[in-house]
Amino acid sequence: MGNTWITDMRHYLDDAGHLPEDMPGPALGLAQFLGSIVEWVTSHPPGRFERTNVRCRRSPRRRRCLGDIYARFEESGGVVAWHCPFCADNGFTRGWEGTIWDRRQE
């Protein structure tokens, strides 16, 4: 059974809107994973869950999950919802608007 991640991308950024140079490795890895999902979703039209180009990051029982992340942009709440159908890891990401990961065409 996967985990459910409720995240705010602003928590990974410094006051200038960049990833801090002294961010611990595990936090940086998670920020890059979630940021990749946000980049993919915000460069596509909102709608149904679609397969992204992001691989799942979980390693259940020390074996890399073979799943790909499916995600969608829920325009009504500004939420990026994502899940891995293989291991059930999933989450909801907020606070990405105007960050380095926001790829919407304004």
N, C-alpha and C positions, 0 to 999 in steps of 0.2 A: 504494500500500500504506500502510495506516495505522500509527500508532505504538501501542505497548502501554504503558500508564501503570500503574505499581504505586505507589499513594499511601496515605498515612496522614493523615487529616484533622486530626489533632492538630498536625501540623507547621505548619498555617496559623493556629493560634490562639496568643494570648498566655497568660500564666499565669492570667489571670482567665477564660479560655475565650471570648474575643472576638477578632474580626479586628483586628489591630493597625492603628492609624490611619496609620502610616507605611509600610504594605506597598506595595511597588512595583506599578504597574498590571498588568503581565503576571501576577504571582503572584496578585493579587486577582481578576483575571478567571478564572484557573484554579480558584481556591478557590470562586468563585461558581458556576462550571460544575459542578464535582464536587459541591458542596453541593446544587445543584438536583437532581442525580441521586439523591443520598442522601435528600433530602427526599421525592422522589417514591416511591422504593422503600420507605422506612420507613413511608409512609402507606398502603401496599397490602399485602395478604397475601403471604407468601413463595410462590414457585412458579416457573413457567416464565418465560422472557424475555418481557417485554411492552413494547409501545411506550409511551414516556413522553411528557411534554409538553416535553421538553428537546430543543432543536435542536443538531445537531452544531456544534462550534466550529472545526473545521479549515477551512483555506482553501488547498486544493491548487492550485498554479499561480496563486495570487492570486485564486482564485474561491471564493466561499463554498460549502461543501458543502451540498447540499440535503437531506441525510439527517436523520432523527430518531433519537435514542438509544433503544435497547432495553436494558432492564436487569432484573436480578432480585437478590433477597436470598438468599444461600446461608446459611441458618440455622446449618448445622453449623459453619461457620468464622467467622461474623460478617462475611462478605465481601459487598460489593456488586460484582457483576460487570456490566459494561456494554459495549456495542459499537454502532457505526454500520454498518448493512448497506450503506450507499452507498459509504463511503470506507475502511472496515475499521479505523478508529480504535477502540481498545478499551482496557479497563483493569479493574483490581481495586482496590477501595478498602477500607481497613481504618481502625480508629481513629475511627470516627464515633459510637460508642455514647456517649450522654450529652452530645454536643456540641450546638451550636445548630442543627444540621441533623437531629437525630434526632427523628422524628415518631411513633415508636411510642407506642401507648397503654399506659401502665404501670398 
